[in-house]
Amino acid sequence: MRGYVLKDAGHAEWTEVPAPTPGPYDAIVRPTAVAVCTTDVHLIATAGFPAAVGKAIGHEAVGIVESVGALVKDFAPGDRVIIPAGGTDWRHPNAQRGEGKYVQTNNAYFSEDPTVAGVFADLVRAIDVDMTMTPIPDGITDLQALMVPDMVATAFTAVQRMEIDFGDTVAVLGLGPVGLMGVAGAALRGASQVIGVDSRQTAALARQYGATHIVNHEEGDTREQVLAATGGRPVDSVMIASGGSASDVFTTALRVVKKGGHVANVSVFLDQESVTLPLDVWGHGSIERFFTGVFVQEGREFYTRLLRLIQFGRLDPTPLVSHKLKGWDQLDTAIGIMRDRVDNVIKPVVIP
């Protein structure tokens, strides 16, 4: 079979790879829709996760179960499923402390096991599926479900870390797909004022998802514009979902958030090695501002709850899909669209 394999920095291509063999708790899934992520784009450009070199890459997919291992209880051939985006090992002892996702044994980008590969392939081995794979309810489309394992899940994990309370004021830096879902999550969480910051033409969609104000960072100082929108009050929490200079965006976030406020970063800066922050944003070490990197929450239970938001009309991520291409031969095109930000891209999807 074929897999889209990372050869080295700047080079990925379709290659013949061995067909996957399921372990007793695993399943073989045929992808029916995959999405390209900026993480994939950066990975191809930099080979920043060395363990991914030589493997099929890609981490956002839904599909149809082809076969299951002997000890799988809850899935059968023909089931429509979400393949997990990360690689949490739910059988590791740390999972009993709520730290399972930090043990990425089953993540193609971090695991040294050559059989742990990504989803850009004719067939995918989904690992420990009763723990990790999620059935897609009837009435939910492949495109809706495809946005759950990374775009929705990452944004909503960040929203949890931001500790948003009813009536809070929130800023979302970057209105790409995760930022847009951050806006939606903040609104669902009870924020009264959600300020989206970006120069892209996603303002209308951000407002659709719950943004009350839009700030264009190219039209003036971001901090001044945000404070103008709040009447001079620092915001309660910030989500960072934008690229560029990590030093600049981290500094901006810490300057606009209140003392004791929370900043959650979902961006991955594989092309940068260090960050410089002016110490005055933390009062030279004497002021509490909480800053966290966000790794997506996983697991069948979490994904199931996110699917319920779609199932009962609380969230529709379909508008994130800006480009839909047919056939595996269009994957290179989809990656180029995401890399070059073609035609106001939000999220390109390939239907194999």
Steps between C-alpha positions, in 0.01 A plus 500: 500500500600867483584746776599866485844470658725770646844442348688794648463875553314646203423162343192276537354277232275204428693177555419129512483400866413173676130448570433538874432198719265549797594397850231338717362837615541679166299558183579559134314803368459626143500883505197663338609859570826655619597857583829682465628684807758775533692253720533271197617793288764599756602136549564454128697825484717431805485128585470645849379170648786264408301188588257581215767471230449186290133465592165591352395826663164673561290500815144608415274235353165328510434167336335160475618205708632220278597249770556480875733312732387197697452689829313804364156518663325813374573524127431290195570520126285765333493740797556871427765632739730784596863394507672672798724793407762438767636181646402480865588174674200451726651181646804679639493547882518879455152487347373418850626844607327678213831525313441244229531744212855586602604143418485506120602138445254469212575830324663464158688827548659403831516121509817327381290196403500487118155334500341801671420713195272784393166514320607609151488142375269253329454318830571613856571298812297655781647399834312383813173601339257434787689772686582739218277467194158666496183390318334770289125527570252488216417849377852635546689540174857391437601865464349594835662204676834565329530837671461344847825313577728800456332832416211477748682288756811719510303822527267366767794362698646852496165647606503267801851617589386864476256438788233720340218602733160648420535856375876483446680694229716289270745579219580247227822581312467343155177409322606194310311172558612446861453868585149495355417196710654686796252780440216245489624327815538826693146600404362161605694526825323826590735781398314827453760668279712305252757705310646338190838629378606437140542663161355210301155507347347274763336778702148416381543135596651599835192712569282206398674291766460766769763773463370836619797705376762460228845660524727521196857484629623661178302817571663598828642377827311187606506579871362849446223372274402223743492740795293743293245222448489417872485856627855478630467177696750218437331182381444204730664248269671466163531221245802512270414338168725693265844456349770752423749589769436306820673772702269766358175312539584369849589852611178642355291236678666566835460876459124483436408245770418608855707423809407146595368438148561197279675472164470173306717442193391251232751602231800282414818690414717231342693760302620690809754397762459758775270765643588833660249662733537838672489435873271795564206293369539297820587795719862379492387178664258641758162485318290190442405440140447138407639379168456148366573310182207288391518143379167373373287299740416161356301190571173352388305659785621854420444466126153358567406806703623729222295304247193553717543876462468447125225240531275730701563815302729686738794506258549455127866493391415442132578862397864437592532289185603758242640261236377148420707294255426156358760223483828419674683655206372838623677475838806689374268774374323518837832529683605778264173683558558490876868591472444796266170613656330487161158661453447584867541137596367386835513123473565286192348151496575207271241230426709194394 
